[in-house]
Amino acid sequence: MVVIKIKNSSRASTETVMDIAGYILNEKAVILPAKTIYGLSCMYNSAPALKKIYKIKERKSDLPFIILFSKLKNIEKFAEKVSGDAAILIKHYWDCDEPAPLTIIFKKSPSLEDFITGGRDTIAIRRAELKFVRDVIDASTPIVSTSATISQTDVMPHKLKDIPEKILKKADLTVELEEGLLGIESTIVDASGSEIKLIREGAVKFDDILQKLEIKI
């Protein structure tokens, strides 16, 4: 198992970023930290790479993964349309130097192949919170992100020791961040319909989201 250690998520060297990006571009399975927990990642539009992630997680292929992107202009690559409410959430939670761990579901762009979304007409995306991960994405491609756990288990791996040994052994690269992680998943909201709906409450509280939308609680 290859391990790269990073001390500061905002100051990873160019060489380190390019090394990680090389694994992504070569369709490898990579364990990467998010602000929340450690996740399994690969390039978002490679069927062989995605198949490997599904196999490692022991997850059904009709359950799609969240996609992490780096720049806000990339949203149009994935979302068919951004509603007014979604635009408010993007401004408050993503359009900043330290994006919040909020995942938003949109109607998917017609240009995306079905295998990327497990045959669904929606897609879940999030702006990567950590700067070095955004740098890796800029040097390679947007990536999928799913907890580095076996499917249907409750472990939230905020340390490498929390990741099952069989996942560590099957991943092509593990990136260890010496900074602590939150240990809780991202919040997921659905913006594909006429109103914002909570799918999973995590690091971002839904009450806070409603306040941003100026909805009475």
C-alpha positions in Angstrom: 0.0 0.0 0.0 1.4 3.4 -1.0 0.8 6.1 1.6 1.4 9.9 1.1 1.3 12.0 4.3 0.2 15.6 4.3 0.7 17.9 7.3 -1.3 20.9 6.2 -4.3 20.7 3.8 -3.8 24.2 2.5 0.0 23.8 1.8 0.5 20.5 -0.1 3.5 20.7 -2.4 3.0 20.8 -6.2 4.9 17.5 -6.4 2.5 15.9 -4.0 -0.6 17.2 -5.7 0.7 16.0 -9.1 1.5 12.5 -7.6 -2.0 12.1 -6.4 -3.5 13.5 -9.6 -1.4 10.9 -11.5 -3.2 8.1 -9.6 -6.6 9.6 -10.4 -5.8 10.0 -14.1 -4.6 6.4 -14.2 -8.0 5.2 -13.0 -6.8 4.1 -9.6 -8.7 3.9 -6.3 -7.5 6.5 -3.9 -8.3 7.0 -0.2 -8.6 10.8 0.3 -9.5 12.9 3.3 -12.4 15.4 3.1 -13.1 17.9 5.8 -15.5 15.4 7.3 -14.1 11.8 6.9 -11.8 9.7 4.8 -13.3 8.7 1.5 -12.7 6.4 -1.5 -12.2 8.3 -4.7 -11.5 7.9 -8.4 -12.1 9.9 -11.6 -15.8 10.4 -11.9 -16.2 9.4 -15.6 -14.2 6.1 -15.8 -16.4 3.0 -15.8 -13.5 0.7 -14.8 -12.4 3.0 -11.9 -16.0 3.3 -10.6 -16.4 -0.5 -10.9 -13.3 -0.9 -8.7 -14.7 1.4 -6.0 -18.1 -0.4 -6.0 -16.2 -3.7 -5.6 -14.0 -2.4 -2.8 -17.0 -1.0 -0.9 -19.2 -4.1 -1.7 -21.9 -1.6 -2.9 -24.6 -2.1 -5.5 -23.9 -0.3 -8.7 -27.3 1.4 -8.8 -26.4 3.5 -5.8 -24.4 6.4 -7.2 -21.6 8.3 -5.5 -21.2 12.0 -4.6 -18.9 13.9 -7.1 -16.4 16.4 -5.8 -15.5 19.4 -8.0 -13.2 22.3 -7.5 -14.4 25.4 -9.4 -18.0 26.8 -9.4 -18.0 27.0 -13.1 -17.8 23.2 -13.1 -21.4 23.0 -11.8 -22.8 23.4 -15.3 -21.0 20.2 -16.3 -23.1 18.2 -13.9 -26.4 20.1 -13.3 -29.1 20.6 -16.0 -30.4 23.7 -14.1 -29.7 25.5 -10.9 -32.8 26.8 -9.1 -32.9 30.1 -7.2 -32.8 28.4 -3.8 -29.9 26.2 -4.9 -28.1 29.4 -6.1 -28.5 30.9 -2.6 -27.0 27.7 -1.0 -24.1 27.8 -3.5 -23.3 31.4 -2.6 -23.4 30.8 1.1 -21.8 27.4 1.4 -19.6 26.9 -1.7 -18.5 30.3 -3.0 -15.8 30.9 -0.4 -12.2 29.9 0.5 -13.4 27.2 2.9 -16.5 25.5 1.4 -18.8 23.9 3.8 -19.5 20.1 3.6 -22.9 20.5 1.9 -23.8 18.1 -0.9 -26.6 19.2 -3.3 -28.6 17.0 -5.6 -29.6 18.4 -9.0 -31.2 17.1 -12.2 -28.3 15.7 -14.1 -27.0 17.2 -17.3 -28.1 15.3 -20.3 -24.5 15.0 -21.5 -23.5 12.7 -18.6 -23.4 9.0 -19.2 -25.8 6.8 -17.2 -23.1 4.8 -15.5 -22.0 8.0 -13.7 -25.3 8.3 -11.8 -26.3 4.6 -11.6 -29.0 5.2 -14.2 -30.7 8.0 -12.2 -31.8 11.3 -13.6 -30.2 13.2 -10.7 -26.7 13.8 -9.5 -25.2 14.7 -6.1 -22.2 17.1 -6.1 -20.2 19.0 -3.6 -17.3 21.5 -3.8 -14.3 19.9 -2.2 -13.6 21.5 1.1 -9.8 21.0 1.4 -7.6 23.1 -0.8 -5.1 20.4 -1.7 -8.0 18.2 -2.9 -9.3 21.0 -5.1 -5.7 21.3 -6.4 -5.7 17.6 -7.2 -9.0 17.9 -9.0 -7.7 20.9 -11.0 -4.7 18.8 -12.0 -6.8 15.8 -13.0 -10.6 15.6 -13.1 -13.6 15.8 -10.7 -13.7 12.7 -8.5 -16.3 10.6 -6.8 -16.2 10.5 -3.0 -17.8 7.8 -0.8 -16.9 6.9 2.8 -13.9 4.5 3.1 -16.1 1.8 4.6 -17.9 -1.3 3.6 -21.4 -0.5 2.4 -24.1 -0.4 5.1 -21.8 0.0 8.0 -22.0 2.9 10.4 -18.3 3.6 10.9 -17.3 7.3 10.2 -13.6 7.0 9.4 -12.0 10.3 10.6 -8.7 8.5 11.2 -6.9 5.9 9.1 -7.3 3.4 11.9 -11.1 3.6 11.4 -10.8 2.3 7.8 -11.3 -1.4 7.4 -8.0 -3.2 6.6 -9.4 -4.8 3.5 -10.2 -1.4 2.1 -6.7 -0.1 2.9 -5.2 -3.2 1.2 -7.3 -2.8 -2.0 -6.8 0.9 -2.5 -4.0 1.9 -4.8 -3.0 5.0 -2.8 -3.8 6.3 0.7 -3.4 10.0 1.5 -3.2 10.6 5.2 -3.9 14.1 6.6 -2.3 14.9 9.9 -5.0 17.5 10.7 -8.1 16.1 12.4 -11.3 15.5 10.5 -14.8 16.3 11.7 -15.9 12.6 11.9 -19.4 13.3 10.5 -20.7 13.1 7.0 -21.7 16.0 4.7 -25.2 17.2 4.8 -27.2 16.3 1.6 -30.1 18.3 0.3 -32.2 17.7 -2.8 -32.6 20.7 -5.1 -33.8 18.8 -8.1 -37.5 19.7 -7.5 -39.5 22.8 -6.7 -38.2 23.1 -3.1 -35.1 22.2 -1.1 -35.5 18.8 0.7 -33.3 17.3 3.4 -31.9 13.9 2.5 -29.3 13.6 5.3 -28.3 16.0 8.0 -24.6 16.0 8.8 -22.0 18.7 9.4 -24.2 21.5 8.1 -27.4 21.9 10.1 -30.7 22.0 8.2 -32.0 24.8 10.4 -29.0 26.9 9.2 -29.9 26.0 5.6 -33.5 27.1 6.1 -32.3 30.4 7.6 -30.2 31.1 4.6 -33.2 30.5 2.4 -35.2 32.8 4.8 -37.7 30.1 5.5 -39.5 30.1 8.8 -38.5 27.2 11.1 
